[in-house]
Amino acid sequence: MTDQEMLDAVNKIMKEEVAPALASHGGGATVSKVEDGVVYVELEGGCKGCPGARMTMKNGIEGLLKERIPEVKEVVDDTDHLSA
């Protein structure tokens, strides 16, 4: 699977499954890039700077993406939490 194919698959899951869950908490997330199986995600809104952001990223988003797309190696938090 190429990075572009993975990006397309990840964006579909993010839009259909992750976005509604995050929106219910006043937040959101955008995939900034995919490189060699590593997905970089930037949290937005209520998720940016949230104390639970790490758990959301690793247990929620990363777990879901790895389950649906076995080629996903890791999800990296690409958010600037200090500017929240």
N, CA, C and O atoms as a CHARMM CRD file, in Angstrom:
* protein
*
  336
    1    1 MET  N      0.85300  -1.18000   0.00000 PROA 1      0.00000
    2    1 MET  CA     0.00000   0.00000   0.00000 PROA 1      0.00000
    3    1 MET  C      0.89500   1.23900   0.00000 PROA 1      0.00000
    4    1 MET  O      1.78900   1.36800   0.83700 PROA 1      0.00000
    5    2 THR  N      0.65100   2.13900  -0.93600 PROA 2      0.00000
    6    2 THR  CA     1.44400   3.37400  -0.99100 PROA 2      0.00000
    7    2 THR  C      0.97300   4.33700   0.09900 PROA 2      0.00000
    8    2 THR  O     -0.09600   4.15900   0.68300 PROA 2      0.00000
    9    3 ASP  N      1.78100   5.35100   0.36000 PROA 3      0.00000
   10    3 ASP  CA     1.39500   6.37000   1.33500 PROA 3      0.00000
   11    3 ASP  C      0.09000   7.04500   0.90800 PROA 3      0.00000
   12    3 ASP  O     -0.76400   7.32900   1.74700 PROA 3      0.00000
   13    4 GLN  N     -0.06400   7.30000  -0.38900 PROA 4      0.00000
   14    4 GLN  CA    -1.28600   7.95600  -0.87300 PROA 4      0.00000
   15    4 GLN  C     -2.51300   7.06900  -0.67600 PROA 4      0.00000
   16    4 GLN  O     -3.57100   7.55000  -0.27100 PROA 4      0.00000
   17    5 GLU  N     -2.37000   5.77400  -0.96200 PROA 5      0.00000
   18    5 GLU  CA    -3.48000   4.84200  -0.74800 PROA 5      0.00000
   19    5 GLU  C     -3.84800   4.76900   0.72900 PROA 5      0.00000
   20    5 GLU  O     -5.02600   4.71900   1.08400 PROA 5      0.00000
   21    6 MET  N     -2.82400   4.76100   1.58900 PROA 6      0.00000
   22    6 MET  CA    -3.07300   4.73300   3.01800 PROA 6      0.00000
   23    6 MET  C     -3.73800   6.02800   3.46700 PROA 6      0.00000
   24    6 MET  O     -4.66700   5.99800   4.27400 PROA 6      0.00000
   25    7 LEU  N     -3.27700   7.15500   2.95600 PROA 7      0.00000
   26    7 LEU  CA    -3.87300   8.44600   3.29700 PROA 7      0.00000
   27    7 LEU  C     -5.34800   8.46300   2.92400 PROA 7      0.00000
   28    7 LEU  O     -6.17900   8.92100   3.70800 PROA 7      0.00000
   29    8 ASP  N     -5.67900   7.97300   1.74300 PROA 8      0.00000
   30    8 ASP  CA    -7.07200   7.93000   1.29800 PROA 8      0.00000
   31    8 ASP  C     -7.91500   7.05500   2.22500 PROA 8      0.00000
   32    8 ASP  O     -9.02000   7.43900   2.60800 PROA 8      0.00000
   33    9 ALA  N     -7.39400   5.87700   2.58700 PROA 9      0.00000
   34    9 ALA  CA    -8.11500   4.96200   3.47700 PROA 9      0.00000
   35    9 ALA  C     -8.27200   5.55700   4.87400 PROA 9      0.00000
   36    9 ALA  O     -9.33900   5.45600   5.48100 PROA 9      0.00000
   37   10 VAL  N     -7.21300   6.17300   5.37800 PROA 10     0.00000
   38   10 VAL  CA    -7.24300   6.79600   6.70500 PROA 10     0.00000
   39   10 VAL  C     -8.25300   7.94000   6.71700 PROA 10     0.00000
   40   10 VAL  O     -9.04900   8.05200   7.64900 PROA 10     0.00000
   41   11 ASN  N     -8.22600   8.79100   5.68900 PROA 11     0.00000
   42   11 ASN  CA    -9.15000   9.92400   5.64500 PROA 11     0.00000
   43   11 ASN  C    -10.60400   9.46800   5.63100 PROA 11     0.00000
   44   11 ASN  O    -11.46300  10.11600   6.22800 PROA 11     0.00000
   45   12 LYS  N    -10.88400   8.36500   4.95800 PROA 12     0.00000
   46   12 LYS  CA   -12.25300   7.82900   4.92000 PROA 12     0.00000
   47   12 LYS  C    -12.69900   7.40900   6.32500 PROA 12     0.00000
   48   12 LYS  O    -13.81200   7.72700   6.74600 PROA 12     0.00000
   49   13 ILE  N    -11.84000   6.70200   7.04100 PROA 13     0.00000
   50   13 ILE  CA   -12.15900   6.26900   8.40500 PROA 13     0.00000
   51   13 ILE  C    -12.28100   7.47600   9.33100 PROA 13     0.00000
   52   13 ILE  O    -13.18000   7.53300  10.17100 PROA 13     0.00000
   53   14 MET  N    -11.38200   8.43100   9.17600 PROA 14     0.00000
   54   14 MET  CA   -11.42500   9.63000  10.01000 PROA 14     0.00000
   55   14 MET  C    -12.75600  10.35800   9.81400 PROA 14     0.00000
   56   14 MET  O    -13.38700  10.78000  10.78300 PROA 14     0.00000
   57   15 LYS  N    -13.17300  10.50000   8.57200 PROA 15     0.00000
   58   15 LYS  CA   -14.41000  11.23100   8.26300 PROA 15     0.00000
   59   15 LYS  C    -15.64500  10.49300   8.77000 PROA 15     0.00000
   60   15 LYS  O    -16.54100  11.10000   9.35700 PROA 15     0.00000
   61   16 GLU  N    -15.68800   9.18700   8.54400 PROA 16     0.00000
   62   16 GLU  CA   -16.88700   8.41400   8.85000 PROA 16     0.00000
   63   16 GLU  C    -17.00800   7.98600  10.31100 PROA 16     0.00000
   64   16 GLU  O    -18.11600   7.88400  10.83700 PROA 16     0.00000
   65   17 GLU  N    -15.87400   7.73700  10.96800 PROA 17     0.00000
   66   17 GLU  CA   -15.93200   7.17000  12.31600 PROA 17     0.00000
   67   17 GLU  C    -15.32000   8.05000  13.40300 PROA 17     0.00000
   68   17 GLU  O    -15.88800   8.18200  14.48700 PROA 17     0.00000
   69   18 VAL  N    -14.17600   8.64500  13.12100 PROA 18     0.00000
   70   18 VAL  CA   -13.48600   9.42400  14.15200 PROA 18     0.00000
   71   18 VAL  C    -14.10700  10.81000  14.31800 PROA 18     0.00000
   72   18 VAL  O    -14.34500  11.24800  15.44300 PROA 18     0.00000
   73   19 ALA  N    -14.37100  11.49700  13.21700 PROA 19     0.00000
   74   19 ALA  CA   -14.89400  12.86300  13.28000 PROA 19     0.00000
   75   19 ALA  C    -16.18700  12.97100  14.09900 PROA 19     0.00000
   76   19 ALA  O    -16.29500  13.86800  14.93400 PROA 19     0.00000
   77   20 PRO  N    -17.16800  12.08800  13.88600 PROA 20     0.00000
   78   20 PRO  CA   -18.39100  12.21400  14.69200 PROA 20     0.00000
   79   20 PRO  C    -18.14300  12.05500  16.19400 PROA 20     0.00000
   80   20 PRO  O    -18.75900  12.74700  17.00600 PROA 20     0.00000
   81   21 ALA  N    -17.24700  11.14900  16.55700 PROA 21     0.00000
   82   21 ALA  CA   -16.94500  10.94200  17.97700 PROA 21     0.00000
   83   21 ALA  C    -16.26800  12.16800  18.57800 PROA 21     0.00000
   84   21 ALA  O    -16.61900  12.59600  19.67800 PROA 21     0.00000
   85   22 LEU  N    -15.30500  12.73000  17.86700 PROA 22     0.00000
   86   22 LEU  CA   -14.60300  13.90900  18.37100 PROA 22     0.00000
   87   22 LEU  C    -15.51600  15.13000  18.38800 PROA 22     0.00000
   88   22 LEU  O    -15.43800  15.95000  19.30300 PROA 22     0.00000
   89   23 ALA  N    -16.38100  15.25500  17.38200 PROA 23     0.00000
   90   23 ALA  CA   -17.29500  16.39100  17.29900 PROA 23     0.00000
   91   23 ALA  C    -18.25200  16.41500  18.49000 PROA 23     0.00000
   92   23 ALA  O    -18.68000  17.48300  18.92800 PROA 23     0.00000
   93   24 SER  N    -18.58100  15.23900  19.00700 PROA 24     0.00000
   94   24 SER  CA   -19.48300  15.17900  20.15400 PROA 24     0.00000
   95   24 SER  C    -18.84700  15.78800  21.40100 PROA 24     0.00000
   96   24 SER  O    -19.54200  16.07300  22.37600 PROA 24     0.00000
   97   25 HSD  N    -17.53400  15.98800  21.37300 PROA 25     0.00000
   98   25 HSD  CA   -16.80100  16.62200  22.48100 PROA 25     0.00000
   99   25 HSD  C    -16.28500  18.00300  22.08500 PROA 25     0.00000
  100   25 HSD  O    -15.45900  18.58200  22.79000 PROA 25     0.00000
  101   26 GLY  N    -16.76600  18.52900  20.96900 PROA 26     0.00000
  102   26 GLY  CA   -16.35800  19.85700  20.52500 PROA 26     0.00000
  103   26 GLY  C    -14.99600  19.88600  19.87100 PROA 26     0.00000
  104   26 GLY  O    -14.36600  20.94100  19.79200 PROA 26     0.00000
  105   27 GLY  N    -14.53100  18.73600  19.39800 PROA 27     0.00000
  106   27 GLY  CA   -13.20000  18.68300  18.79900 PROA 27     0.00000
  107   27 GLY  C    -13.21500  18.11300  17.40400 PROA 27     0.00000
  108   27 GLY  O    -14.26800  17.88400  16.80900 PROA 27     0.00000
  109   28 GLY  N    -12.02600  17.89100  16.89900 PROA 28     0.00000
  110   28 GLY  CA   -11.85800  17.31800  15.57500 PROA 28     0.00000
  111   28 GLY  C    -10.41900  16.89300  15.37600 PROA 28     0.00000
  112   28 GLY  O     -9.57400  17.07700  16.25300 PROA 28     0.00000
  113   29 ALA  N    -10.14800  16.32000  14.20700 PROA 29     0.00000
  114   29 ALA  CA    -8.79100  15.87800  13.89100 PROA 29     0.00000
  115   29 ALA  C     -8.61000  15.87600  12.38500 PROA 29     0.00000
  116   29 ALA  O     -9.53700  15.57800  11.63200 PROA 29     0.00000
  117   30 THR  N     -7.40100  16.21300  11.95800 PROA 30     0.00000
  118   30 THR  CA    -7.04100  16.22500  10.55000 PROA 30     0.00000
  119   30 THR  C     -5.74800  15.43900  10.37500 PROA 30     0.00000
  120   30 THR  O     -4.82100  15.56900  11.17400 PROA 30     0.00000
  121   31 VAL  N     -5.69200  14.62800   9.33100 PROA 31     0.00000
  122   31 VAL  CA    -4.45800  13.92100   9.01300 PROA 31     0.00000
  123   31 VAL  C     -3.56300  14.89300   8.25600 PROA 31     0.00000
  124   31 VAL  O     -3.93100  15.37800   7.18600 PROA 31     0.00000
  125   32 SER  N     -2.38500  15.17700   8.81300 PROA 32     0.00000
  126   32 SER  CA    -1.48200  16.11800   8.14900 PROA 32     0.00000
  127   32 SER  C     -0.62000  15.43500   7.09800 PROA 32     0.00000
  128   32 SER  O     -0.26300  16.04600   6.09100 PROA 32     0.00000
  129   33 LYS  N     -0.27700  14.13800   7.33400 PROA 33     0.00000
  130   33 LYS  CA     0.49900  13.40100   6.33600 PROA 33     0.00000
  131   33 LYS  C      0.59400  11.94200   6.73900 PROA 33     0.00000
  132   33 LYS  O      0.30800  11.56800   7.87600 PROA 33     0.00000
  133   34 VAL  N      1.00500  11.12200   5.77100 PROA 34     0.00000
  134   34 VAL  CA     1.30900   9.70600   5.99700 PROA 34     0.00000
  135   34 VAL  C      2.67400   9.45600   5.36800 PROA 34     0.00000
  136   34 VAL  O      2.89500   9.76700   4.19800 PROA 34     0.00000
  137   35 GLU  N      3.58800   8.89000   6.15700 PROA 35     0.00000
  138   35 GLU  CA     4.93500   8.58500   5.65900 PROA 35     0.00000
  139   35 GLU  C      5.34100   7.20300   6.15100 PROA 35     0.00000
  140   35 GLU  O      5.42400   6.97000   7.35700 PROA 35     0.00000
  141   36 ASP  N      5.58800   6.30300   5.23500 PROA 36     0.00000
  142   36 ASP  CA     6.08300   4.96100   5.56200 PROA 36     0.00000
  143   36 ASP  C      5.25500   4.26200   6.63200 PROA 36     0.00000
  144   36 ASP  O      5.80600   3.64900   7.54700 PROA 36     0.00000
  145   37 GLY  N      3.94000   4.35300   6.51900 PROA 37     0.00000
  146   37 GLY  CA     3.05700   3.67300   7.45600 PROA 37     0.00000
  147   37 GLY  C      2.78900   4.42100   8.74400 PROA 37     0.00000
  148   37 GLY  O      2.05400   3.93100   9.60200 PROA 37     0.00000
  149   38 VAL  N      3.37200   5.59900   8.89600 PROA 38     0.00000
  150   38 VAL  CA     3.14600   6.42500  10.08500 PROA 38     0.00000
  151   38 VAL  C      2.16300   7.52800   9.71200 PROA 38     0.00000
  152   38 VAL  O      2.37300   8.26800   8.75100 PROA 38     0.00000
  153   39 VAL  N      1.08200   7.62700  10.49100 PROA 39     0.00000
  154   39 VAL  CA     0.02600   8.59800  10.24200 PROA 39     0.00000
  155   39 VAL  C      0.19500   9.75300  11.22800 PROA 39     0.00000
  156   39 VAL  O      0.24500   9.54000  12.43900 PROA 39     0.00000
  157   40 TYR  N      0.28100  10.96400  10.70800 PROA 40     0.00000
  158   40 TYR  CA     0.42700  12.16900  11.52800 PROA 40     0.00000
  159   40 TYR  C     -0.92400  12.85800  11.61300 PROA 40     0.00000
  160   40 TYR  O     -1.50600  13.22600  10.59200 PROA 40     0.00000
  161   41 VAL  N     -1.42500  13.03400  12.84200 PROA 41     0.00000
  162   41 VAL  CA    -2.75500  13.59100  13.05900 PROA 41     0.00000
  163   41 VAL  C     -2.65300  14.84300  13.91300 PROA 41     0.00000
  164   41 VAL  O     -1.93300  14.87700  14.91200 PROA 41     0.00000
  165   42 GLU  N     -3.38200  15.86900  13.50400 PROA 42     0.00000
  166   42 GLU  CA    -3.43900  17.12800  14.24100 PROA 42     0.00000
  167   42 GLU  C     -4.83100  17.27200  14.83900 PROA 42     0.00000
  168   42 GLU  O     -5.82600  17.27900  14.11400 PROA 42     0.00000
  169   43 LEU  N     -4.89800  17.38600  16.15500 PROA 43     0.00000
  170   43 LEU  CA    -6.17200  17.56200  16.84300 PROA 43     0.00000
  171   43 LEU  C     -6.59700  19.03000  16.77300 PROA 43     0.00000
  172   43 LEU  O     -5.76500  19.93600  16.70800 PROA 43     0.00000
  173   44 GLU  N     -7.91500  19.23800  16.78700 PROA 44     0.00000
  174   44 GLU  CA    -8.45900  20.58900  16.64200 PROA 44     0.00000
  175   44 GLU  C     -9.55600  20.82300  17.67400 PROA 44     0.00000
  176   44 GLU  O    -10.02800  19.89100  18.32500 PROA 44     0.00000
  177   45 GLY  N     -9.95000  22.08700  17.81000 PROA 45     0.00000
  178   45 GLY  CA   -11.07400  22.45000  18.67800 PROA 45     0.00000
  179   45 GLY  C    -10.85400  22.02400  20.11000 PROA 45     0.00000
  180   45 GLY  O     -9.78500  22.23900  20.68000 PROA 45     0.00000
  181   46 GLY  N    -11.88700  21.41100  20.69200 PROA 46     0.00000
  182   46 GLY  CA   -11.83500  21.00300  22.09000 PROA 46     0.00000
  183   46 GLY  C    -10.79500  19.94100  22.38800 PROA 46     0.00000
  184   46 GLY  O    -10.42700  19.75000  23.54700 PROA 46     0.00000
  185   47 CYS  N    -10.31400  19.24700  21.36600 PROA 47     0.00000
  186   47 CYS  CA    -9.29500  18.20500  21.57400 PROA 47     0.00000
  187   47 CYS  C     -7.89700  18.79600  21.71300 PROA 47     0.00000
  188   47 CYS  O     -7.01600  18.18600  22.31900 PROA 47     0.00000
  189   48 LYS  N     -7.69800  19.98500  21.15100 PROA 48     0.00000
  190   48 LYS  CA    -6.37800  20.61700  21.17400 PROA 48     0.00000
  191   48 LYS  C     -6.07800  21.09200  22.59300 PROA 48     0.00000
  192   48 LYS  O     -6.79900  21.92600  23.14100 PROA 48     0.00000
  193   49 GLY  N     -5.02500  20.56300  23.17500 PROA 49     0.00000
  194   49 GLY  CA    -4.64300  20.93400  24.53600 PROA 49     0.00000
  195   49 GLY  C     -5.40700  20.18500  25.61700 PROA 49     0.00000
  196   49 GLY  O     -5.18800  20.43200  26.80300 PROA 49     0.00000
  197   50 CYS  N     -6.29100  19.28500  25.23900 PROA 50     0.00000
  198   50 CYS  CA    -7.08500  18.52100  26.20600 PROA 50     0.00000
  199   50 CYS  C     -6.19100  17.54200  26.96400 PROA 50     0.00000
  200   50 CYS  O     -5.31600  16.91500  26.36600 PROA 50     0.00000
  201   51 PRO  N     -6.40300  17.40400  28.27500 PROA 51     0.00000
  202   51 PRO  CA    -5.61000  16.44500  29.05100 PROA 51     0.00000
  203   51 PRO  C     -5.76800  15.00100  28.55500 PROA 51     0.00000
  204   51 PRO  O     -4.86600  14.18600  28.74800 PROA 51     0.00000
  205   52 GLY  N     -6.88600  14.68000  27.92700 PROA 52     0.00000
  206   52 GLY  CA    -7.11700  13.32600  27.44300 PROA 52     0.00000
  207   52 GLY  C     -6.66200  13.10500  26.01100 PROA 52     0.00000
  208   52 GLY  O     -6.92700  12.05200  25.43200 PROA 52     0.00000
  209   53 ALA  N     -5.97300  14.09300  25.42800 PROA 53     0.00000
  210   53 ALA  CA    -5.58500  14.00800  24.01600 PROA 53     0.00000
  211   53 ALA  C     -4.69500  12.80700  23.72500 PROA 53     0.00000
  212   53 ALA  O     -4.87200  12.14400  22.70300 PROA 53     0.00000
  213   54 ARG  N     -3.74900  12.52000  24.60000 PROA 54     0.00000
  214   54 ARG  CA    -2.84800  11.38800  24.35900 PROA 54     0.00000
  215   54 ARG  C     -3.62200  10.07100  24.32900 PROA 54     0.00000
  216   54 ARG  O     -3.37400   9.22200  23.47300 PROA 54     0.00000
  217   55 MET  N     -4.55200   9.90300  25.25900 PROA 55     0.00000
  218   55 MET  CA    -5.34500   8.68300  25.29400 PROA 55     0.00000
  219   55 MET  C     -6.23900   8.60200  24.04500 PROA 55     0.00000
  220   55 MET  O     -6.38800   7.53200  23.45500 PROA 55     0.00000
  221   56 THR  N     -6.81900   9.71300  23.65400 PROA 56     0.00000
  222   56 THR  CA    -7.64200   9.74100  22.44500 PROA 56     0.00000
  223   56 THR  C     -6.81800   9.32900  21.23500 PROA 56     0.00000
  224   56 THR  O     -7.27600   8.55000  20.39900 PROA 56     0.00000
  225   57 MET  N     -5.60800   9.84900  21.14400 PROA 57     0.00000
  226   57 MET  CA    -4.75500   9.58100  19.98800 PROA 57     0.00000
  227   57 MET  C     -4.31800   8.11500  19.95600 PROA 57     0.00000
  228   57 MET  O     -4.46500   7.45500  18.92700 PROA 57     0.00000
  229   58 LYS  N     -3.78900   7.60300  21.05600 PROA 58     0.00000
  230   58 LYS  CA    -3.22300   6.25300  21.08000 PROA 58     0.00000
  231   58 LYS  C     -4.29900   5.17000  21.20900 PROA 58     0.00000
  232   58 LYS  O     -4.30700   4.21600  20.43100 PROA 58     0.00000
  233   59 ASN  N     -5.19300   5.30300  22.16800 PROA 59     0.00000
  234   59 ASN  CA    -6.19100   4.25500  22.40400 PROA 59     0.00000
  235   59 ASN  C     -7.35400   4.33200  21.42900 PROA 59     0.00000
  236   59 ASN  O     -7.92200   3.30900  21.04700 PROA 59     0.00000
  237   60 GLY  N     -7.70300   5.53500  21.03100 PROA 60     0.00000
  238   60 GLY  CA    -8.84000   5.70500  20.13900 PROA 60     0.00000
  239   60 GLY  C     -8.46400   5.66400  18.67200 PROA 60     0.00000
  240   60 GLY  O     -8.75800   4.69400  17.97400 PROA 60     0.00000
  241   61 ILE  N     -7.81900   6.71000  18.21000 PROA 61     0.00000
  242   61 ILE  CA    -7.52000   6.84600  16.78300 PROA 61     0.00000
  243   61 ILE  C     -6.52900   5.78600  16.31400 PROA 61     0.00000
  244   61 ILE  O     -6.78800   5.09900  15.32600 PROA 61     0.00000
  245   62 GLU  N     -5.40100   5.63900  17.00400 PROA 62     0.00000
  246   62 GLU  CA    -4.40200   4.66500  16.57300 PROA 62     0.00000
  247   62 GLU  C     -4.96800   3.24100  16.60700 PROA 62     0.00000
  248   62 GLU  O     -4.76300   2.47400  15.66600 PROA 62     0.00000
  249   63 GLY  N     -5.66900   2.88700  17.66900 PROA 63     0.00000
  250   63 GLY  CA    -6.24100   1.55400  17.77100 PROA 63     0.00000
  251   63 GLY  C     -7.20400   1.25100  16.63100 PROA 63     0.00000
  252   63 GLY  O     -7.16100   0.16700  16.04800 PROA 63     0.00000
  253   64 LEU  N     -8.06400   2.19800  16.31600 PROA 64     0.00000
  254   64 LEU  CA    -9.03600   2.01600  15.24400 PROA 64     0.00000
  255   64 LEU  C     -8.34900   1.89100  13.89000 PROA 64     0.00000
  256   64 LEU  O     -8.67300   1.00100  13.10300 PROA 64     0.00000
  257   65 LEU  N     -7.39600   2.78700  13.62000 PROA 65     0.00000
  258   65 LEU  CA    -6.72700   2.75900  12.31800 PROA 65     0.00000
  259   65 LEU  C     -5.91400   1.47800  12.13200 PROA 65     0.00000
  260   65 LEU  O     -5.92000   0.90000  11.04500 PROA 65     0.00000
  261   66 LYS  N     -5.22100   1.02900  13.16900 PROA 66     0.00000
  262   66 LYS  CA    -4.43900  -0.21100  13.07500 PROA 66     0.00000
  263   66 LYS  C     -5.34800  -1.41500  12.86200 PROA 66     0.00000
  264   66 LYS  O     -4.99000  -2.34900  12.14500 PROA 66     0.00000
  265   67 GLU  N     -6.51300  -1.39000  13.47900 PROA 67     0.00000
  266   67 GLU  CA    -7.46500  -2.49100  13.32700 PROA 67     0.00000
  267   67 GLU  C     -7.99400  -2.54100  11.88900 PROA 67     0.00000
  268   67 GLU  O     -8.10700  -3.61700  11.30100 PROA 67     0.00000
  269   68 ARG  N     -8.31300  -1.38300  11.33600 PROA 68     0.00000
  270   68 ARG  CA    -8.91400  -1.32300   9.99500 PROA 68     0.00000
  271   68 ARG  C     -7.88400  -1.40300   8.86900 PROA 68     0.00000
  272   68 ARG  O     -8.16200  -1.93400   7.79300 PROA 68     0.00000
  273   69 ILE  N     -6.68300  -0.86400   9.13400 PROA 69     0.00000
  274   69 ILE  CA    -5.62700  -0.82500   8.11500 PROA 69     0.00000
  275   69 ILE  C     -4.35700  -1.40200   8.73900 PROA 69     0.00000
  276   69 ILE  O     -3.59800  -0.67000   9.37400 PROA 69     0.00000
  277   70 PRO  N     -4.11700  -2.69200   8.56800 PROA 70     0.00000
  278   70 PRO  CA    -2.97600  -3.34000   9.22200 PROA 70     0.00000
  279   70 PRO  C     -1.61700  -2.72000   8.86400 PROA 70     0.00000
  280   70 PRO  O     -0.65800  -2.87400   9.62000 PROA 70     0.00000
  281   71 GLU  N     -1.52300  -2.03600   7.74500 PROA 71     0.00000
  282   71 GLU  CA    -0.25400  -1.41400   7.34400 PROA 71     0.00000
  283   71 GLU  C      0.10600  -0.18100   8.17500 PROA 71     0.00000
  284   71 GLU  O      1.23900   0.29600   8.11000 PROA 71     0.00000
  285   72 VAL  N     -0.84600   0.34000   8.95400 PROA 72     0.00000
  286   72 VAL  CA    -0.55900   1.48600   9.82300 PROA 72     0.00000
  287   72 VAL  C      0.36000   1.01400  10.94500 PROA 72     0.00000
  288   72 VAL  O      0.01200   0.12300  11.71800 PROA 72     0.00000
  289   73 LYS  N      1.54200   1.62900  11.01900 PROA 73     0.00000
  290   73 LYS  CA     2.52400   1.26000  12.04700 PROA 73     0.00000
  291   73 LYS  C      2.30400   2.03900  13.34000 PROA 73     0.00000
  292   73 LYS  O      2.44800   1.49800  14.43600 PROA 73     0.00000
  293   74 GLU  N      1.95600   3.31200  13.19500 PROA 74     0.00000
  294   74 GLU  CA     1.85400   4.19500  14.36000 PROA 74     0.00000
  295   74 GLU  C      1.05800   5.42900  13.97000 PROA 74     0.00000
  296   74 GLU  O      1.01500   5.81600  12.80200 PROA 74     0.00000
  297   75 VAL  N      0.42800   6.04200  14.96900 PROA 75     0.00000
  298   75 VAL  CA    -0.21100   7.33800  14.78100 PROA 75     0.00000
  299   75 VAL  C      0.52400   8.31000  15.68600 PROA 75     0.00000
  300   75 VAL  O      0.66200   8.08400  16.88800 PROA 75     0.00000
  301   76 VAL  N      0.99500   9.39700  15.08400 PROA 76     0.00000
  302   76 VAL  CA     1.78100  10.40800  15.81800 PROA 76     0.00000
  303   76 VAL  C      0.93200  11.67000  15.98500 PROA 76     0.00000
  304   76 VAL  O      0.30300  12.14100  15.03800 PROA 76     0.00000
  305   77 ASP  N      0.92600  12.19900  17.19400 PROA 77     0.00000
  306   77 ASP  CA     0.23000  13.44100  17.48600 PROA 77     0.00000
  307   77 ASP  C      1.04900  14.59200  16.93200 PROA 77     0.00000
  308   77 ASP  O      2.13500  14.88400  17.43500 PROA 77     0.00000
  309   78 ASP  N      0.53600  15.25000  15.89800 PROA 78     0.00000
  310   78 ASP  CA     1.22800  16.34900  15.22100 PROA 78     0.00000
  311   78 ASP  C      0.64200  17.69600  15.65300 PROA 78     0.00000
  312   78 ASP  O      0.79600  18.69400  14.94800 PROA 78     0.00000
  313   79 THR  N     -0.03000  17.72700  16.80800 PROA 79     0.00000
  314   79 THR  CA    -0.70600  18.91100  17.29500 PROA 79     0.00000
  315   79 THR  C      0.22600  19.79700  18.10100 PROA 79     0.00000
  316   79 THR  O      1.05700  19.30600  18.86600 PROA 79     0.00000
  317   80 ASP  N      0.08600  21.10700  17.92700 PROA 80     0.00000
  318   80 ASP  CA     0.80200  22.06200  18.76000 PROA 80     0.00000
  319   80 ASP  C     -0.10700  22.35500  19.96300 PROA 80     0.00000
  320   80 ASP  O     -0.87500  23.31600  19.95100 PROA 80     0.00000
  321   81 HSD  N     -0.00500  21.50800  21.00300 PROA 81     0.00000
  322   81 HSD  CA    -0.88500  21.64800  22.16300 PROA 81     0.00000
  323   81 HSD  C     -0.59600  22.90300  22.98000 PROA 81     0.00000
  324   81 HSD  O     -1.45100  23.34400  23.74800 PROA 81     0.00000
  325   82 LEU  N      0.57600  23.48000  22.83200 PROA 82     0.00000
  326   82 LEU  CA     0.93100  24.66400  23.60800 PROA 82     0.00000
  327   82 LEU  C      0.18900  25.90600  23.14000 PROA 82     0.00000
  328   82 LEU  O      0.04000  26.85900  23.90600 PROA 82     0.00000
  329   83 SER  N     -0.27800  25.91200  21.89700 PROA 83     0.00000
  330   83 SER  CA    -0.98000  27.10300  21.40400 PROA 83     0.00000
  331   83 SER  C     -2.48900  26.98000  21.59100 PROA 83     0.00000
  332   83 SER  O     -3.25900  27.73800  21.00100 PROA 83     0.00000
  333   84 ALA  N     -2.90000  26.02900  22.40700 PROA 84     0.00000
  334   84 ALA  CA    -4.34700  25.81300  22.62100 PROA 84     0.00000
  335   84 ALA  C     -4.96200  26.96700  23.38100 PROA 84     0.00000
  336   84 ALA  O     -6.16300  26.95900  23.65000 PROA 84     0.00000
